[in-house]
Amino acid sequence: MDLVGAVVVVTGAGRGLGAAIAAELGRRGAVVVSVGRDPDRLPVVGAGSVCVVELRDPAAAESIVSHAVATHGRLDAVVANAGVGHAGDVAAMSPARVAELIEVNLTAPILLTRAALPVLRAAGRGTLLYVTSIAGAVGVPGENVYSATKAGLESFADTLRAEVHREGLRVATVLPGVVDTGFFDTRGRPYDRGFPKPIPAAQMANRVVDTLSGGPDRVFEPRWLAGPATLRAVAPRLYRALERRFGGI
């Protein structure tokens, strides 16, 4: 898609990767609708606007789409980026924490898709891009609820792609590895591995925006992560054996 003048919704735009994606879209001429819950952190990018919502609110999705259309006259793409992580034993998680991960990481993008589809279908074009995670492709021990939400989003995107491919709509996913943001500060355990090295947020944002513009519909960053994901898919027992011996991603 041509990003110049395109109206693009970005969730989680108030910090981290979402803020970097919004900034990169602005540099490429897009009209960005920055979505988040903290009005003091949301950037107004160029001719874009901000939409302050709590994504866990079931009414948030309709509000976002209505805002984009009412403010900018149309909607061309959605980047569902907002997410929350958690590291630790699932037995020690509170029910509220489990619900938070599911609602932010999986329910919110599904509801946003539901709200956006009629607008995109009426236009006969548009892109839905989901920022998932390598955790959704391989499953990370100690992060099983987070992994499950991202795997669910991958599955949702894959089946949605099959449903809408004849309607002029595109569905894409980007699966990041470790991104250098504040994500790990809030998941309950800092990132303390020497490998893989965290990817700068600006680099990851470039990859997301490149994918929005065109190219493959499922993208790993860094690209070598496609190898472990493929092994996990075709030989899960071997993957787990290697993970136990050498450590996972």
C-alpha positions in Angstrom: 0.0 0.0 0.0 1.1 3.6 -0.6 1.6 5.1 2.9 1.6 8.7 1.8 -1.7 10.1 3.1 -2.9 6.7 4.3 -4.9 6.7 7.6 -3.3 4.1 9.9 -4.4 3.2 13.4 -1.6 2.1 15.7 -2.5 0.7 19.1 0.0 0.9 22.0 1.4 4.1 20.4 2.2 5.8 23.7 5.5 4.0 24.3 8.0 1.4 23.2 7.6 -0.2 19.8 4.2 1.4 19.2 5.7 4.9 19.5 8.5 3.9 17.2 6.0 2.6 14.6 3.9 5.7 14.8 7.0 7.9 14.3 8.2 5.8 11.3 4.8 5.9 9.7 4.8 9.7 10.1 8.2 9.9 8.4 6.8 8.0 5.5 3.9 10.4 5.1 1.1 8.4 6.8 -1.7 10.0 8.8 -1.4 8.2 12.1 -4.2 7.6 14.6 -2.2 7.0 17.8 -4.1 4.9 20.2 -3.5 4.4 23.9 -4.8 5.0 27.4 -2.4 7.7 28.6 -3.1 11.1 26.8 0.1 12.6 28.1 2.2 10.0 26.2 0.4 9.7 22.9 2.2 11.4 20.1 0.4 13.6 17.5 2.2 12.5 14.4 2.0 15.1 11.6 -1.5 15.5 10.4 -2.6 12.6 12.6 -4.6 12.5 15.8 -4.8 10.6 19.1 -7.5 8.4 20.4 -7.5 7.8 24.2 -9.2 4.5 25.1 -8.7 1.5 27.4 -8.3 -1.4 25.1 -9.8 -3.8 27.7 -13.1 -2.0 27.3 -15.2 -3.9 24.8 -16.5 -0.5 23.4 -12.9 0.7 22.7 -12.7 -0.9 19.2 -15.8 0.9 17.9 -14.6 4.1 19.4 -11.2 3.8 17.6 -12.7 3.1 14.2 -15.4 5.8 14.6 -12.7 8.3 15.6 -10.5 7.5 12.5 -13.4 7.9 10.1 -14.9 10.9 11.7 -11.6 12.8 12.0 -9.8 11.7 8.8 -12.6 10.6 6.5 -11.5 7.0 6.1 -9.4 4.1 7.4 -6.7 2.4 5.4 -4.9 0.2 7.8 -4.7 -1.1 11.4 -1.5 -2.0 13.2 -2.5 -4.0 16.2 0.6 -3.6 18.3 -0.5 -3.1 21.9 0.5 -6.0 24.2 1.5 -6.9 27.7 3.8 -9.7 28.9 4.2 -11.9 31.9 7.0 -14.2 33.0 6.5 -16.6 35.9 4.7 -19.7 37.0 1.1 -19.7 35.8 0.0 -21.1 39.2 1.2 -17.9 40.8 -0.7 -15.6 38.4 -3.8 -13.9 39.7 -7.0 -14.5 37.7 -7.0 -10.7 37.0 -3.5 -10.9 35.5 -4.4 -13.9 33.3 -7.5 -11.9 32.1 -5.4 -8.8 31.4 -3.1 -10.7 29.1 -5.9 -12.4 27.2 -7.9 -9.2 26.9 -5.1 -6.9 25.7 -3.2 -9.4 23.6 -6.0 -11.3 22.0 -9.5 -10.0 22.6 -8.7 -6.4 21.9 -7.2 -7.0 18.4 -10.0 -9.3 17.5 -12.6 -6.7 18.5 -10.7 -4.0 16.6 -10.7 -6.2 13.5 -14.4 -6.8 13.9 -15.0 -3.0 14.0 -12.6 -2.2 11.2 -13.7 -4.8 8.7 -17.0 -3.1 7.5 -15.1 0.1 6.8 -12.3 -1.6 4.9 -14.7 -3.9 3.0 -16.7 -0.9 1.9 -13.6 0.7 0.5 -12.5 -2.5 -1.1 -9.0 -2.2 0.2 -6.9 -2.0 3.4 -4.4 -3.9 5.6 -4.7 -5.5 9.0 -1.3 -6.0 10.5 -0.8 -7.8 13.8 2.4 -7.5 15.9 2.6 -10.9 17.5 5.8 -12.5 18.9 8.2 -15.4 18.3 6.7 -16.7 21.5 3.5 -17.3 19.6 5.4 -19.5 17.1 7.6 -21.6 19.5 6.1 -21.2 22.9 8.3 -20.0 25.7 8.4 -21.9 29.0 7.8 -19.6 31.9 5.7 -17.3 29.6 3.0 -19.8 28.7 -0.1 -17.4 29.0 1.7 -14.8 27.0 2.8 -17.4 24.4 -0.8 -18.7 24.2 -2.2 -15.2 23.5 0.3 -14.6 20.7 -0.3 -18.0 19.2 -4.0 -17.3 19.3 -3.5 -14.1 17.5 -1.3 -15.8 14.8 -4.1 -18.4 14.3 -6.7 -15.7 14.1 -4.7 -13.7 11.5 -4.0 -16.9 9.4 -7.7 -17.8 9.2 -8.8 -14.2 8.6 -6.3 -14.0 5.7 -8.0 -17.0 4.1 -11.5 -15.4 4.6 -10.8 -12.0 3.1 -8.2 -12.6 0.4 -10.8 -12.2 -2.3 -12.1 -8.9 -0.9 -9.0 -6.7 -1.7 -7.9 -6.8 2.0 -4.5 -7.9 3.2 -3.7 -9.6 6.6 -0.1 -9.6 7.8 1.8 -10.6 11.0 5.2 -9.5 12.2 6.8 -11.8 14.8 9.5 -9.9 16.7 12.2 -11.5 18.8 13.5 -9.4 21.7 13.0 -5.7 21.2 14.8 -3.1 23.3 11.9 -1.4 25.0 10.4 -1.2 28.5 8.4 -4.3 27.8 10.6 -6.5 30.1 10.3 -4.0 32.9 6.6 -4.8 33.4 6.5 -8.6 32.7 7.9 -9.7 36.1 11.4 -10.6 35.0 14.0 -8.6 33.2 15.7 -9.8 30.1 19.0 -11.2 31.2 20.2 -13.4 28.2 23.3 -12.7 26.3 21.7 -14.0 23.1 19.8 -13.1 21.2 20.6 -9.4 21.5 17.6 -7.0 21.8 16.7 -5.3 18.6 16.5 -1.5 18.7 12.9 -0.3 18.6 13.6 1.9 15.5 14.9 -1.1 13.6 11.9 -3.2 14.5 9.5 -0.3 13.6 11.1 -0.1 10.2 10.4 -3.8 9.7 6.8 -3.4 10.7 6.3 -0.4 8.4 8.0 -2.2 5.5 5.7 -5.1 6.0 2.7 -2.8 6.0 3.9 -1.4 2.7 4.1 -4.8 1.1 6.1 -8.0 0.9 5.5 -11.3 2.7 2.4 -11.6 4.9 4.3 -13.3 7.8 7.6 -11.8 8.8 10.2 -12.7 11.5 12.6 -10.1 12.8 15.4 -11.0 13.0 14.9 -13.2 10.0 16.8 -16.2 11.4 13.9 -16.7 13.9 12.0 -18.4 11.0 14.4 -21.4 11.5 13.4 -22.2 15.1 9.8 -21.5 14.3 9.8 -24.0 11.4 11.6 -26.6 13.5 9.0 -26.2 16.3 6.2 -26.6 13.7 7.6 -29.7 12.0 9.4 -31.5 14.8 8.1 -30.2 18.2 9.7 -33.0 20.3 13.1 -32.4 18.7 12.7 -28.6 19.3 11.9 -29.1 22.9 14.8 -31.5 23.4 17.2 -29.0 21.9 15.6 -26.2 24.0 16.2 -28.2 27.2 19.8 -28.8 26.2 20.8 -25.4 24.8 18.1 -23.0 26.1 15.3 -21.5 24.2 14.9 -18.2 22.5 
